[in-house]
């Protein structure tokens, strides 16, 4: 009999959606029957995928969290719908991805997993939300309460935003209760940095496997196309310092770019992909903002045209954008504060231990002085193939 794989995530697009899709694709090649369930947005059209959420449930969940700080307590009826479908599918393997995002009722899902489901459970931690009382990220605020007990959350007004109550303490103990004694659970993390955090948390009793994320190397490869400068009005005589994020925020390092723009020489221009149209209007002359794009081919052309990729993010569980840039032959400058540093070698970039403007400028000059071997940088990224990454996940299914 064919084994059946079910995956669950917030959405089917974005970086995690693409990871989920590649796993589904490679699993089907290996003889699995597969289906993915998402709570929001559009679904795949070329793979079996269903959306169980709706806009009414989403906004009710947003209100619950905004007022009461209760991510995971809304979406009761849509989660019941998902559980009904899980009973019908009766999978051998359930692979969980992001469970936050205003689309799941955690008590109901966990009740099903504990009391009814008998198969294997895999859960990829794409951030730290599973073991904190509120936030997915805490490095920027230097918080370590999650190791013993969350309370008075310094990130309360950050995603998932709560404007009134601070329920981080009760949420923390609820998660400890929810996630205790999940039979046959294996946690997957994309980096050794994340592995260390998980093992320090109350989830550390479960087996933790490190599987680096992957990118589509058929798309992300060096492909010179000068027309990309014309498309985005990037001057021909400027060296591009590129940054890419889904949404630019303080954690992502937006302030570092704004400060750097004030002191850069005229030979450079900063290009930031993922800027909101409102923020683009207020950027200085030597910083060009580009809205978020799901067009991976155009993004690969930008990576290839860039002189150096800069990732000033303070906390990342992996950083696909850094791998995408390097796959296109572009060297990277990153910080040493999280998992991104694991991607850097002597030949593909520089790790910064402090991130003042002078640190970035010195790193840029060092990369230029050492010479940029685009072919060697691209070759070094071959180990981050999305096919290889998905294959490693499926190997874990077979244990």
ZAMARGU-4260 file (C-alpha; in steps of 0.2 Angstrom, whole numbers, plus 5000, padded with zeros to 4 digits):
<rodrens>
0) 5000/5000/5000 | 5006/5018/4996 | 5010/5028/5012 | 5000/5044/5014 | 5008/5061/5019
5) 4998/5076/5025 | 5007/5093/5027 | 4999/5108/5036 | 5005/5126/5035 | 4998/5144/5036
10) 4999/5147/5017 | 5005/5138/5001 | 5016/5153/4995 | 5031/5161/5002 | 5047/5152/5007
15) 5039/5139/5018 | 5025/5136/5005 | 5039/5132/4993 | 5048/5121/5005 | 5031/5111/5008
20) 5028/5110/4989 | 5045/5103/4986 | 5043/5090/5000 | 5026/5085/4992 | 5034/5084/4975
25) 5048/5073/4980 | 5037/5062/4991 | 5026/5059/4976 | 5041/5054/4966 | 5045/5041/4979
30) 5028/5033/4979 | 5019/5043/4992 | 5001/5049/4991 | 5001/5067/4997 | 4990/5082/5001
35) 4993/5098/5009 | 4981/5109/5019 | 4983/5128/5022 | 4973/5140/5032 | 4974/5155/5021
40) 4977/5162/5003 | 4977/5153/4987 | 4982/5135/4985 | 4994/5126/4973 | 4986/5122/4956
45) 4998/5108/4951 | 4998/5098/4967 | 4984/5092/4979 | 4981/5106/4991 | 4966/5112/5000
50) 4962/5128/5010 | 4951/5125/5026 | 4951/5143/5033 | 4941/5158/5027 | 4942/5177/5029
55) 4929/5178/5043 | 4938/5165/5054 | 4955/5174/5050 | 4949/5191/5056 | 4940/5184/5071
60) 4956/5175/5076 | 4966/5192/5073 | 4954/5201/5085 | 4956/5187/5098 | 4974/5189/5098
65) 4975/5208/5097 | 4964/5210/5112 | 4968/5194/5123 | 4985/5189/5116 | 4979/5171/5112
70) 4986/5165/5096 | 4980/5148/5093 | 4963/5150/5102 | 4953/5156/5087 | 4948/5147/5071
75) 4938/5133/5081 | 4926/5128/5067 | 4938/5129/5053 | 4950/5118/5063 | 4936/5106/5066
80) 4934/5105/5047 | 4953/5101/5045 | 4951/5087/5058 | 4937/5080/5048 | 4947/5080/5033
85) 4962/5072/5042 | 4950/5058/5048 | 4945/5055/5030 | 4963/5055/5024 | 4969/5044/5038
90) 4988/5048/5034 | 5003/5038/5039 | 5013/5054/5042 | 5007/5072/5047 | 5021/5085/5044
95) 5017/5101/5053 | 5025/5118/5048 | 5020/5135/5055 | 5005/5133/5066 | 5004/5151/5070
100) 4996/5164/5058 | 4978/5166/5064 | 4972/5150/5056 | 4972/5135/5069 | 4964/5131/5085
105) 4978/5123/5095 | 4968/5114/5108 | 4957/5105/5095 | 4972/5100/5084 | 4982/5094/5098
110) 4967/5084/5105 | 4966/5075/5089 | 4984/5072/5088 | 4985/5065/5105 | 4969/5055/5107
115) 4965/5049/5089 | 4980/5050/5077 | 4991/5035/5077 | 5004/5039/5064 | 5021/5048/5064
120) 5022/5067/5067 | 5035/5078/5060 | 5036/5096/5064 | 5048/5109/5056 | 5052/5123/5067
125) 5054/5138/5055 | 5055/5150/5070 | 5054/5149/5089 | 5035/5151/5092 | 5032/5133/5097
130) 5042/5136/5113 | 5038/5154/5118 | 5023/5162/5127 | 5021/5174/5112 | 5034/5178/5100
135) 5043/5169/5085 | 5059/5179/5088 | 5068/5185/5104 | 5086/5188/5100 | 5084/5207/5096
140) 5077/5210/5113 | 5089/5198/5122 | 5076/5189/5131 | 5079/5171/5138 | 5063/5170/5148
145) 5057/5156/5137 | 5070/5144/5144 | 5061/5144/5161 | 5045/5154/5161 | 5038/5168/5149
150) 5030/5183/5157 | 5030/5202/5154 | 5034/5199/5135 | 5045/5212/5128 | 5038/5208/5111
155) 5020/5209/5115 | 5017/5223/5102 | 5026/5213/5089 | 5019/5199/5078 | 5007/5191/5083
160) 5002/5209/5089 | 4993/5210/5106 | 4988/5228/5110 | 4980/5225/5127 | 4983/5209/5137
165) 5000/5200/5140 | 4995/5182/5141 | 5013/5176/5138 | 5014/5167/5155 | 4998/5157/5153
170) 5002/5154/5134 | 5019/5147/5139 | 5012/5134/5151 | 4998/5130/5139 | 5010/5126/5126
175) 5020/5115/5138 | 5004/5106/5142 | 4999/5105/5123 | 5015/5098/5117 | 5019/5086/5131
180) 5018/5068/5127 | 5015/5069/5108 | 5019/5051/5103 | 5030/5048/5088 | 5035/5067/5086
185) 5051/5071/5078 | 5056/5090/5077 | 5065/5096/5061 | 5075/5112/5062 | 5085/5121/5047
190) 5101/5125/5057 | 5112/5120/5071 | 5108/5137/5079 | 5089/5132/5080 | 5094/5115/5086
195) 5103/5122/5101 | 5088/5133/5105 | 5076/5119/5104 | 5086/5108/5116 | 5087/5122/5129
200) 5068/5123/5128 | 5054/5112/5135 | 5053/5104/5118 | 5071/5097/5120 | 5065/5080/5126
205) 5060/5076/5108 | 5072/5070/5094 | 5078/5085/5084 | 5085/5083/5067 | 5094/5096/5057
210) 5089/5098/5038 | 5095/5114/5030 | 5082/5122/5019 | 5085/5122/5000 | 5082/5133/4985
215) 5077/5129/4967 | 5094/5129/4959 | 5086/5129/4941 | 5079/5146/4945 | 5093/5153/4957
220) 5108/5153/4946 | 5119/5166/4939 | 5110/5174/4924 | 5116/5191/4918 | 5102/5202/4911
225) 5106/5221/4911 | 5088/5225/4907 | 5085/5222/4926 | 5093/5238/4930 | 5081/5247/4917
230) 5066/5239/4925 | 5070/5246/4942 | 5078/5262/4937 | 5095/5256/4944 | 5110/5267/4937
235) 5121/5258/4926 | 5137/5265/4934 | 5133/5260/4952 | 5138/5244/4961 | 5122/5236/4969
240) 5122/5232/4987 | 5106/5221/4988 | 5095/5217/5003 | 5079/5206/5002 | 5066/5203/5015
245) 5047/5198/5015 | 5044/5213/5026 | 5058/5225/5031 | 5058/5228/5050 | 5070/5233/5064
250) 5074/5214/5066 | 5077/5212/5048 | 5090/5226/5049 | 5081/5240/5040 | 5089/5253/5051
255) 5107/5247/5046 | 5103/5250/5028 | 5096/5267/5031 | 5112/5272/5041 | 5123/5264/5028
260) 5115/5274/5014 | 5121/5290/5023 | 5139/5286/5022 | 5142/5276/5007 | 5152/5283/4992
265) 5144/5287/4976 | 5150/5271/4967 | 5137/5261/4977 | 5118/5260/4977 | 5107/5251/4989
270) 5093/5241/4983 | 5080/5234/4995 | 5067/5221/4989 | 5052/5219/5000 | 5049/5237/5004
275) 5031/5244/5006 | 5025/5256/4993 | 5023/5269/5007 | 5041/5267/5013 | 5048/5268/4995
280) 5042/5285/4994 | 5052/5291/5008 | 5069/5283/5004 | 5084/5293/5001 | 5091/5295/4983
285) 5104/5282/4985 | 5092/5268/4991 | 5080/5260/4979 | 5065/5251/4986 | 5057/5237/4976
290) 5040/5229/4982 | 5039/5211/4988 | 5039/5199/4973 | 5034/5181/4970 | 5043/5181/4953
295) 5058/5171/4957 | 5066/5173/4940 | 5066/5192/4942 | 5073/5190/4959 | 5087/5179/4953
300) 5091/5192/4940 | 5093/5205/4954 | 5104/5193/4964 | 5115/5190/4949 | 5117/5209/4945
305) 5121/5213/4963 | 5139/5217/4968 | 5137/5211/4986 | 5122/5204/4995 | 5119/5211/5013
310) 5109/5202/5026 | 5108/5213/5042 | 5095/5203/5050 | 5097/5200/5069 | 5088/5183/5069
315) 5085/5170/5056 | 5082/5152/5058 | 5091/5149/5042 | 5090/5163/5028 | 5084/5157/5011
320) 5087/5174/5003 | 5106/5172/5008 | 5107/5155/4999 | 5098/5162/4984 | 5110/5176/4982
325) 5125/5165/4984 | 5117/5152/4972 | 5118/5167/4959 | 5136/5169/4963 | 5135/5184/4974
330) 5145/5186/4990 | 5136/5189/5006 | 5139/5200/5022 | 5129/5193/5037 | 5128/5195/5056
335) 5134/5182/5069 | 5119/5184/5079 | 5109/5169/5073 | 5109/5154/5060 | 5114/5164/5045
340) 5132/5163/5050 | 5132/5145/5047 | 5130/5148/5028 | 5146/5158/5026 | 5163/5151/5022
345) 5180/5159/5018 | 5175/5160/4999 | 5157/5166/4999 | 5156/5181/5011 | 5160/5189/5028
350) 5152/5187/5045 | 5151/5203/5055 | 5153/5203/5074 | 5147/5221/5076 | 5136/5230/5063
355) 5140/5248/5063 | 5142/5257/5046 | 5161/5256/5047 | 5159/5237/5049 | 5149/5235/5033
360) 5161/5247/5023 | 5176/5237/5029 | 5168/5221/5024 | 5164/5227/5007 | 5182/5233/5004
365) 5188/5216/5010 | 5177/5206/4998 | 5183/5218/4984 | 5201/5216/4989 | 5200/5197/4989
370) 5191/5196/4973 | 5174/5189/4969 | 5174/5172/4961 | 5156/5170/4956 | 5158/5153/4949
375) 5165/5146/4965 | 5152/5155/4976 | 5138/5147/4965 | 5146/5130/4966 | 5147/5131/4985
380) 5128/5133/4986 | 5125/5117/4977 | 5123/5108/4994 | 5107/5118/4997 | 5097/5111/4983
385) 5078/5110/4987 | 5078/5093/4980 | 5092/5087/4991 | 5083/5095/5006 | 5066/5088/5003
390) 5075/5071/5000 | 5083/5072/5017 | 5066/5075/5025 | 5058/5060/5016 | 5072/5049/5022
395) 5067/5054/5040 | 5049/5048/5036 | 5056/5031/5032 | 5065/5028/5049
</rodrens>
